[in-house]
Amino acid sequence: MGRKTQISKEMILEAAYELLEEGGIGAVAIKAIAARLNCSTQPVSWHFGSMPELKKELFRYSQIQLYGGLQAKMQGKEAVEAFFVSGLHYISNACDHPNVFKFICVDDPMETIGERVGGDSTIFSKQFDAEAVEMLAAQYNASPEAIGEIVRDTVIYTHGLALMMGYDSYRLPKKEACKMMYNMGTKLLKGIGYEPTYDFETIAGKYL
């Protein structure tokens, strides 16, 4: 008699993530995960205890899947390029993984996982924003306050574009949406003396 496959926590999260990608958070259920893994519901319940606990783990797992490689993409880049890389990455995720993007960036975590992930932080207090402000302020000898406003406004614009791209009825071609983000960021950065040293096609060719 063959040995039964050990169902690990990682395998369950991978299956849940696949279901999330395909049908949104409403498609993620213990029975559906068990069916995907061709096992009983017992391993899922044993590892996570309940659906809310599984969703909490899936939320963190999904964040890593979508944004875990962002810092590596930004590392070693000139400040403005790194800033645009983060925006391209954000919009690309909304286009390429709309259901996952909605789960972690649009849905109310109080409704989906039962708690406010990150406490009282907002989109304006994310670490990559603070890093962008520090990098740009140092490079252009501008005040953190002035840079902070530019970063804030670019993030708001980028998030709005990403929200539109997550829904088919409002979707533009991905490259067009990314170009809109780039143009807006460039326009705002010109207020601190920034003059582009490369055009959007150069950025798109490297990262899209």
N, C-alpha and C positions, 0 to 999 in steps of 0.2 A: 504493500500500500504506500503510495507516494506521500511525502511529507507536505503538510499544508503550508502555503505561503504565509509568512508572518506579515500582517498588515501593520505598517508603521504609521506614526503620526504624520511623517512627511508624505507618505503615499496618500493619506486621507486629505491633506491640504492640497496636494497636487490635483486630486480628483475634484475637490470642491472648487478650486481655481478654474479648472476646465469648464465646469458647469456654469460658473460665474461668467466666464468669457462668452459662452454660448448663449446663455439665456438671462443673464442678470441675476441679482441676489435672490429673486423669487424662485429661481430654478435650483437653488442650493438647499437641499433637504437631506436628512440622514438616510432615508430610504434610497434617494437618488444617488448619493455617494456610494452606498453599499452596492447598488446595482452596477455602478461604473467600475467598482473594484471586484465585482463578482464574489461578494462575501455577504455575511449576515450583517445586521446593524450593530451587533455586539461590539466589534472593535472600535467603531466610531463613538459609541456611547462610553466605552471604557476609557478612551484617550481624552475625550472632551467633556463628558458628563452631560452636557445639554447643548441645544442648538445655539443659545446666546453665547456660550463659551467658545463654541466652534467659530462663530462669526467674528468674535474678537480676535482669535488667532488668524483667521482668514484675512481680516482687515490689515493686520501687520504684515502677513505674508504677501498680500497684494501690493502693499507699499514698497516692499523690497523688490518685487518683480518689476514694477514700473519705474521706480526711482533709485534702486540700489546702485546702478552704474553711473548715475549722473555726476557725482563728484569726480570720478575718474575721467569723464569726458571733459570736465571743466579744468582739471588740474594742469598747470603749466601753460595755460592760455593767457594771452593779453586780456586785460580786465573786460573790455567791451565785448570781445569775442566770447569769453566765458559767460557773460551775461546773456548774450543772444543764444548761446548753446542751450542754456537752461530753458529759455522760452520755446525754442524749437522742440526740445525734448517734451515739454509740457503739452504743446499743441499736438505733437505726433502721437502721444499716448491717448489723447482724446479721440483722434482719428482712427488709430490702429487697434485700440482696446477700449471702445466706448463703454461697454458694460462695467469693466473694471474701474475705469475712470470715474464713472458716475457713483459707484460704490464707495470709493475712497475720497472723492473730491466734490461730490454734489449732494449725495444723500445725507440726511441728518443722522449722525452716528447715534444720537439718543434713540432714534427709531429703529435703526438697523442692528446695532450691537448693544444698546442699552446703556451707554456711557459716553461722556464727552471726551474723546481721545485727545490727549494733549492738554487737558485741563481747560483753562480759559484763553489759550492762545488763539490767535486769528491768522488768516493768511498773511497779514502784514508783519507777523513776528516770527515767521519761519526762519530757520537758520540760514538757508541759502540767500535770503534777502539781506540779512545782516552782513554776510560775506560779500555780497555784491556791493553794498554801500562802502564797506571798508576798502575793497579793491579799487573801486572807481574814485573814491575820495583821495586815496594815496596817489593814483596815477595822474589825476588832473588837478591836484592841489586845490580841491574845492571843499567846502564845508560839508560835513556829514549830513547836516540838515537839508542842504540843497540837493545833495545826491539822494538822500532818503526820499524826498518828494518825487524825484524822477523815477526811482526804483518802484515806489508805491504805485505811481500812475501807470507805469509800464506793466506792472503785475496785474493791476485791475483790468487793463485793456486785454492782456494776454489771457487772463482767466475768462473774460467775457467771450473772446473768440473761441477758446477751448470748449466752453459750454455750448456754443452754437454748433461746433464741430461734432459734439457728442450725440447730436440728434439729426437723423437723415434729412428731415424736412428743412433744416437750416444749414446744411453742410455745403461748404465751398470746397474746391480742390485743395488738398492739404498744402501744397506749395504756395497757393495764393494766400491762404490764411497765414502761413508763416511769413510771407513777404509783407503782409499788412502789419504784423507784429514788429518786424524788423524796421519798417518805415516809421512807425510810431516811436519806437525806441530811439532811432537815430534823430528824429525831429526833436525829441525832448532833450537828448544829450547835447545837441548843438547849443543849448542854452548855457552850458558850462564850457563851451569852446571846443567841443569835440568835432572833428572833421573826419568823415569816414576814410579809411585807408584801403577798404575793399568794398565791393558791392554785394548785394544780396545773392547773386548767382554764385559768387565765390563761396559764401557761407553755405548755401544750399548744396553745392557740389560736394562739400566736405561732410555734411551732416544729415542730408535728407536722402 
